[in-house]
Amino acid sequence: MKSETVMLGGLFAACLLVCALVLGSMFTMRPAAPHALAATISACATTATGTGCPLSRG
């Protein structure tokens, strides 16, 4: 019973560490190229049908 409690405690600590690292990386990440996203949006807006556009909704 004691070994199971220790394993669960270790698993909990590992999960907290992973969550903290993921949240920390999301909060400190900067966009790589905002101008590339703007170019993609304007290219999708200029096409009549929006085919091949990753942002098309239909």
KOLMARVEX-281122 format. One record per atom (N, C-alpha, C): residue number from 1; residue in one letter; atom name; x, y, z. Coordinates in steps of 0.02 Angstrom, whole numbers. Layout:
<pts>
<pt num="NUM" residu="A" atome="CA" east="X" north="Y" up="Z"/>
...
</pts>
This chain:
<pts>
<pt num="1" residu="M" atome="N" east="41" north="-60" up="0"/>
<pt num="1" residu="M" atome="CA" east="0" north="0" up="0"/>
<pt num="1" residu="M" atome="C" east="43" north="63" up="0"/>
<pt num="2" residu="K" atome="N" east="97" north="62" up="38"/>
<pt num="2" residu="K" atome="CA" east="141" north="120" up="42"/>
<pt num="2" residu="K" atome="C" east="175" north="134" up="-25"/>
<pt num="3" residu="S" atome="N" east="196" north="80" up="-60"/>
<pt num="3" residu="S" atome="CA" east="230" north="90" up="-125"/>
<pt num="3" residu="S" atome="C" east="183" north="119" up="-177"/>
<pt num="4" residu="E" atome="N" east="119" north="100" up="-174"/>
<pt num="4" residu="E" atome="CA" east="71" north="129" up="-221"/>
<pt num="4" residu="E" atome="C" east="61" north="203" up="-208"/>
<pt num="5" residu="T" atome="N" east="60" north="222" up="-145"/>
<pt num="5" residu="T" atome="CA" east="52" north="293" up="-127"/>
<pt num="5" residu="T" atome="C" east="112" north="333" up="-151"/>
<pt num="6" residu="V" atome="N" east="171" north="305" up="-145"/>
<pt num="6" residu="V" atome="CA" east="232" north="339" up="-168"/>
<pt num="6" residu="V" atome="C" east="231" north="346" up="-244"/>
<pt num="7" residu="M" atome="N" east="210" north="293" up="-279"/>
<pt num="7" residu="M" atome="CA" east="206" north="296" up="-352"/>
<pt num="7" residu="M" atome="C" east="155" north="348" up="-375"/>
<pt num="8" residu="L" atome="N" east="98" north="351" up="-341"/>
<pt num="8" residu="L" atome="CA" east="47" north="401" up="-360"/>
<pt num="8" residu="L" atome="C" east="72" north="472" up="-346"/>
<pt num="9" residu="G" atome="N" east="108" north="480" up="-292"/>
<pt num="9" residu="G" atome="CA" east="138" north="546" up="-278"/>
<pt num="9" residu="G" atome="C" east="188" north="567" up="-330"/>
<pt num="10" residu="G" atome="N" east="229" north="518" up="-352"/>
<pt num="10" residu="G" atome="CA" east="278" north="533" up="-404"/>
<pt num="10" residu="G" atome="C" east="245" north="549" up="-470"/>
<pt num="11" residu="L" atome="N" east="191" north="513" up="-486"/>
<pt num="11" residu="L" atome="CA" east="154" north="526" up="-547"/>
<pt num="11" residu="L" atome="C" east="122" north="595" up="-545"/>
<pt num="12" residu="F" atome="N" east="95" north="613" up="-489"/>
<pt num="12" residu="F" atome="CA" east="65" north="679" up="-481"/>
<pt num="12" residu="F" atome="C" east="118" north="734" up="-490"/>
<pt num="13" residu="A" atome="N" east="176" north="724" up="-461"/>
<pt num="13" residu="A" atome="CA" east="230" north="774" up="-468"/>
<pt num="13" residu="A" atome="C" east="253" north="779" up="-540"/>
<pt num="14" residu="A" atome="N" east="258" north="722" up="-574"/>
<pt num="14" residu="A" atome="CA" east="279" north="723" up="-645"/>
<pt num="14" residu="A" atome="C" east="227" north="758" up="-688"/>
<pt num="15" residu="C" atome="N" east="163" north="746" up="-674"/>
<pt num="15" residu="C" atome="CA" east="110" north="780" up="-713"/>
<pt num="15" residu="C" atome="C" east="111" north="855" up="-700"/>
<pt num="16" residu="L" atome="N" east="121" north="875" up="-638"/>
<pt num="16" residu="L" atome="CA" east="126" north="947" up="-624"/>
<pt num="16" residu="L" atome="C" east="185" north="979" up="-660"/>
<pt num="17" residu="L" atome="N" east="240" north="944" up="-662"/>
<pt num="17" residu="L" atome="CA" east="299" north="970" up="-696"/>
<pt num="17" residu="L" atome="C" east="286" north="977" up="-771"/>
<pt num="18" residu="V" atome="N" east="256" north="928" up="-802"/>
<pt num="18" residu="V" atome="CA" east="241" north="932" up="-873"/>
<pt num="18" residu="V" atome="C" east="192" north="989" up="-887"/>
<pt num="19" residu="C" atome="N" east="140" north="995" up="-846"/>
<pt num="19" residu="C" atome="CA" east="92" north="1049" up="-856"/>
<pt num="19" residu="C" atome="C" east="125" north="1118" up="-848"/>
<pt num="20" residu="A" atome="N" east="168" north="1125" up="-800"/>
<pt num="20" residu="A" atome="CA" east="203" north="1188" up="-789"/>
<pt num="20" residu="A" atome="C" east="249" north="1204" up="-848"/>
<pt num="21" residu="L" atome="N" east="283" north="1155" up="-874"/>
<pt num="21" residu="L" atome="CA" east="327" north="1167" up="-932"/>
<pt num="21" residu="L" atome="C" east="287" north="1185" up="-994"/>
<pt num="22" residu="V" atome="N" east="232" north="1152" up="-1006"/>
<pt num="22" residu="V" atome="CA" east="191" north="1167" up="-1065"/>
<pt num="22" residu="V" atome="C" east="161" north="1237" up="-1059"/>
<pt num="23" residu="L" atome="N" east="133" north="1254" up="-1001"/>
<pt num="23" residu="L" atome="CA" east="105" north="1321" up="-992"/>
<pt num="23" residu="L" atome="C" east="158" north="1375" up="-997"/>
<pt num="24" residu="G" atome="N" east="216" north="1361" up="-968"/>
<pt num="24" residu="G" atome="CA" east="271" north="1409" up="-973"/>
<pt num="24" residu="G" atome="C" east="293" north="1421" up="-1044"/>
<pt num="25" residu="S" atome="N" east="296" north="1368" up="-1084"/>
<pt num="25" residu="S" atome="CA" east="317" north="1377" up="-1154"/>
<pt num="25" residu="S" atome="C" east="263" north="1412" up="-1194"/>
<pt num="26" residu="M" atome="N" east="199" north="1402" up="-1177"/>
<pt num="26" residu="M" atome="CA" east="146" north="1437" up="-1214"/>
<pt num="26" residu="M" atome="C" east="147" north="1512" up="-1197"/>
<pt num="27" residu="F" atome="N" east="160" north="1529" up="-1135"/>
<pt num="27" residu="F" atome="CA" east="159" north="1599" up="-1116"/>
<pt num="27" residu="F" atome="C" east="221" north="1637" up="-1140"/>
<pt num="28" residu="T" atome="N" east="277" north="1603" up="-1149"/>
<pt num="28" residu="T" atome="CA" east="338" north="1638" up="-1170"/>
<pt num="28" residu="T" atome="C" east="351" north="1633" up="-1245"/>
<pt num="29" residu="M" atome="N" east="310" north="1595" up="-1281"/>
<pt num="29" residu="M" atome="CA" east="322" north="1586" up="-1353"/>
<pt num="29" residu="M" atome="C" east="302" north="1649" up="-1392"/>
<pt num="30" residu="R" atome="N" east="344" north="1666" up="-1440"/>
<pt num="30" residu="R" atome="CA" east="329" north="1722" up="-1484"/>
<pt num="30" residu="R" atome="C" east="312" north="1694" up="-1553"/>
<pt num="31" residu="P" atome="N" east="268" north="1728" up="-1589"/>
<pt num="31" residu="P" atome="CA" east="253" north="1705" up="-1657"/>
<pt num="31" residu="P" atome="C" east="315" north="1710" up="-1700"/>
<pt num="32" residu="A" atome="N" east="326" north="1660" up="-1741"/>
<pt num="32" residu="A" atome="CA" east="387" north="1658" up="-1782"/>
<pt num="32" residu="A" atome="C" east="385" north="1710" up="-1837"/>
<pt num="33" residu="A" atome="N" east="330" north="1715" up="-1873"/>
<pt num="33" residu="A" atome="CA" east="326" north="1761" up="-1929"/>
<pt num="33" residu="A" atome="C" east="255" north="1788" up="-1935"/>
<pt num="34" residu="P" atome="N" east="239" north="1843" up="-1903"/>
<pt num="34" residu="P" atome="CA" east="171" north="1869" up="-1909"/>
<pt num="34" residu="P" atome="C" east="155" north="1893" up="-1979"/>
<pt num="35" residu="H" atome="N" east="205" north="1915" up="-2016"/>
<pt num="35" residu="H" atome="CA" east="192" north="1938" up="-2084"/>
<pt num="35" residu="H" atome="C" east="172" north="1880" up="-2129"/>
<pt num="36" residu="A" atome="N" east="195" north="1819" up="-2114"/>
<pt num="36" residu="A" atome="CA" east="175" north="1761" up="-2154"/>
<pt num="36" residu="A" atome="C" east="101" north="1745" up="-2143"/>
<pt num="37" residu="L" atome="N" east="77" north="1752" up="-2083"/>
<pt num="37" residu="L" atome="CA" east="6" north="1741" up="-2069"/>
<pt num="37" residu="L" atome="C" east="-36" north="1794" up="-2104"/>
<pt num="38" residu="A" atome="N" east="-14" north="1857" up="-2103"/>
<pt num="38" residu="A" atome="CA" east="-51" north="1910" up="-2136"/>
<pt num="38" residu="A" atome="C" east="-53" north="1898" up="-2211"/>
<pt num="39" residu="A" atome="N" east="1" north="1874" up="-2240"/>
<pt num="39" residu="A" atome="CA" east="2" north="1859" up="-2312"/>
<pt num="39" residu="A" atome="C" east="-46" north="1803" up="-2329"/>
<pt num="40" residu="T" atome="N" east="-50" north="1753" up="-2286"/>
<pt num="40" residu="T" atome="CA" east="-96" north="1697" up="-2298"/>
<pt num="40" residu="T" atome="C" east="-168" north="1721" up="-2294"/>
<pt num="41" residu="I" atome="N" east="-184" north="1763" up="-2246"/>
<pt num="41" residu="I" atome="CA" east="-252" north="1788" up="-2239"/>
<pt num="41" residu="I" atome="C" east="-271" north="1831" up="-2299"/>
<pt num="42" residu="S" atome="N" east="-227" north="1875" up="-2322"/>
<pt num="42" residu="S" atome="CA" east="-244" north="1918" up="-2379"/>
<pt num="42" residu="S" atome="C" east="-249" north="1877" up="-2443"/>
<pt num="43" residu="A" atome="N" east="-208" north="1825" up="-2450"/>
<pt num="43" residu="A" atome="CA" east="-212" north="1782" up="-2509"/>
<pt num="43" residu="A" atome="C" east="-279" north="1745" up="-2509"/>
<pt num="44" residu="C" atome="N" east="-302" north="1723" up="-2452"/>
<pt num="44" residu="C" atome="CA" east="-366" north="1688" up="-2449"/>
<pt num="44" residu="C" atome="C" east="-424" north="1735" up="-2462"/>
<pt num="45" residu="A" atome="N" east="-417" north="1797" up="-2441"/>
<pt num="45" residu="A" atome="CA" east="-470" north="1845" up="-2452"/>
<pt num="45" residu="A" atome="C" east="-478" north="1864" up="-2525"/>
<pt num="46" residu="T" atome="N" east="-423" north="1860" up="-2564"/>
<pt num="46" residu="T" atome="CA" east="-426" north="1882" up="-2633"/>
<pt num="46" residu="T" atome="C" east="-451" north="1827" up="-2680"/>
<pt num="47" residu="T" atome="N" east="-449" north="1764" up="-2659"/>
<pt num="47" residu="T" atome="CA" east="-474" north="1711" up="-2702"/>
<pt num="47" residu="T" atome="C" east="-550" north="1709" up="-2699"/>
<pt num="48" residu="A" atome="N" east="-580" north="1696" up="-2755"/>
<pt num="48" residu="A" atome="CA" east="-653" north="1698" up="-2759"/>
<pt num="48" residu="A" atome="C" east="-685" north="1638" up="-2724"/>
<pt num="49" residu="T" atome="N" east="-656" north="1580" up="-2732"/>
<pt num="49" residu="T" atome="CA" east="-688" north="1520" up="-2705"/>
<pt num="49" residu="T" atome="C" east="-658" north="1500" up="-2638"/>
<pt num="50" residu="G" atome="N" east="-597" north="1519" up="-2626"/>
<pt num="50" residu="G" atome="CA" east="-564" north="1500" up="-2563"/>
<pt num="50" residu="G" atome="C" east="-539" north="1428" up="-2563"/>
<pt num="51" residu="T" atome="N" east="-535" north="1397" up="-2622"/>
<pt num="51" residu="T" atome="CA" east="-511" north="1328" up="-2624"/>
<pt num="51" residu="T" atome="C" east="-437" north="1327" up="-2611"/>
<pt num="52" residu="G" atome="N" east="-415" north="1280" up="-2573"/>
<pt num="52" residu="G" atome="CA" east="-345" north="1274" up="-2556"/>
<pt num="52" residu="G" atome="C" east="-324" north="1320" up="-2500"/>
<pt num="53" residu="C" atome="N" east="-371" north="1357" up="-2472"/>
<pt num="53" residu="C" atome="CA" east="-357" north="1403" up="-2419"/>
<pt num="53" residu="C" atome="C" east="-367" north="1368" up="-2352"/>
<pt num="54" residu="P" atome="N" east="-316" north="1369" up="-2308"/>
<pt num="54" residu="P" atome="CA" east="-324" north="1334" up="-2244"/>
<pt num="54" residu="P" atome="C" east="-375" north="1368" up="-2198"/>
<pt num="55" residu="L" atome="N" east="-393" north="1430" up="-2214"/>
<pt num="55" residu="L" atome="CA" east="-439" north="1465" up="-2171"/>
<pt num="55" residu="L" atome="C" east="-511" north="1465" up="-2197"/>
<pt num="56" residu="S" atome="N" east="-524" north="1431" up="-2253"/>
<pt num="56" residu="S" atome="CA" east="-591" north="1432" up="-2281"/>
<pt num="56" residu="S" atome="C" east="-638" north="1392" up="-2237"/>
<pt num="57" residu="R" atome="N" east="-699" north="1414" up="-2231"/>
<pt num="57" residu="R" atome="CA" east="-747" north="1383" up="-2187"/>
<pt num="57" residu="R" atome="C" east="-800" north="1342" up="-2224"/>
<pt num="58" residu="G" atome="N" east="-795" north="1337" up="-2288"/>
<pt num="58" residu="G" atome="CA" east="-848" north="1302" up="-2323"/>
<pt num="58" residu="G" atome="C" east="-828" north="1257" up="-2375"/>
</pts>
